[in-house]
Amino acid sequence: MRRDALRELIRKRLRLERGRLDKSAPFTVALAYPSPYTVGMSSLGFLQIYKTIQQEPEMACERVFLHDDAGSGPIDEPPLSYEGMRALDTFPVIAFSVAYELEIAGVVQMLEATNIPALRTERSDRPPLVLAGGPLTFSNPLPLAAFVDAVIMGEADTLAVEVLRVLRSAADRNDALSKLAAMPHVFVPEHHGDRMPPVAQCDDTLLPAWSPIRTPDTELSDMFLIETERGCSRGCSYCVMRRSTNGGMRVVPMERVLELIPEDANRVGLVGAAVSDHPNIVDIVETLVGRGAEVGLSSLRPDRLKDRFVAALKSAGYKTLTTAMDGASDRVREILDRRARTTHLEHAADMARLHGIPRLKLYLMLGVPGETDDDVDECASFVTGLSKTIPVALTVAPFCAKRNTPLDGQPFAGIDVVDRRIDRLRRGLKGRANVRSTSARWAWVEYVLAQGGVPEGLALRQAMHAGGRFSDYRKAFEARAVKTTRTRLFIVKEEAGDGRRHTRWLEPSAES
């Protein structure tokens, strides 16, 4: 994106924003999101940190985003901050909020486009110092360790400001990193190697997070975002935010949620890992509907979709009832430790039809450990039955094992395996349900990063410099395979007949 076009786009977006906390301060940092504005401004965590910094005396931040038209490879024009039209290299600190593994590429793109060496070992003692935090830190931020000076682990509601206070008063880079390394929940690769501290948990009195800025130019247009709870009480074996993480589900009282929502908020997004498990969720939705607001929930569990709840969702403006079946069969859902059963999904379909919601949308993972073609066929048969009640759409994502979950270390099923099962599902549902899927190839890239460390981070940068295509990632990962210590990224087989062990790189097309 050309510099003049970027400046005009920023001015246009700023004019559309409501609630922005404009501020100048002696110590101003870049708060960066390694995806485009429309994605970053839909992130409640990013907006919460923005609000926290802007409320701190003698401290401020300016937001910076990846270009809208950024591809997978290097970008030419440096990104600019929205508040001051400044380049990243003019700030003393750059703080990235990273949601998931593939956004690490955006970190590299934004740094290198500003002529800041992406590798932390190649940066001089001069500013900026590069931080990272965000949802990725609950799982595995080790690939980021090649690029950032420090990582704030877990909930950063107050920790982010504490870290910035240390940096503001530090004598130099070495002093700053030494002091950060002594802080609980701050990972400093230069001091800690690959030993990461536990994730932080903020004081419950600071909940909920809510968004200060509303704008139509986001994925969640003009929506006021607020938490109803944080964490989850369930034990899904694939999920980082399961009940064993940070004290499980912490519920925000209904009265507190409602008092924080502005009266002029016409669209409200209730956010959390288990929103529909809030004990007063139906009351909250009905109250907001009574105010004349549309309401969206970030997660709906099928076993919670009772008559009154679905009626409230219809009144809140729902045109599609979206929930997760996760596994292709009840047997697979047992592996995933999911409470959702076919009876819950059938009841959800019945309730949607009863209350005039015209479509049911289901999220599904394929490539789950232990899954077979029979499970896929069972899914097709079951969804065929559902489609006789209500039109059904399926959104399919390949399973990727994440660190800090019971399924950590499980192999990727294989690109060809996942693609074949998606095709099998499509054929089984042809004319009965719409099936959309995310890329199995890029899911494999996500998997390697999720299970990897610094070598995989370096391979990501190598792939970006080669053009950022899938083939570039595959070649880069293979070239660095001999250097990784994460042996789970290899398949070790006992070949019949010769008794010798044969080790080979985990090919993306390999069967699990």
Order of alpha helices (4+ residues) and beta strands (2+ residues): alpha-beta-alpha-alpha-beta-beta-alpha-beta-beta-alpha-alpha-beta-alpha-beta-beta-beta-alpha-beta-alpha-beta-alpha-beta-alpha-alpha-beta-alpha-beta-alpha-beta-alpha-alpha-alpha-beta-beta
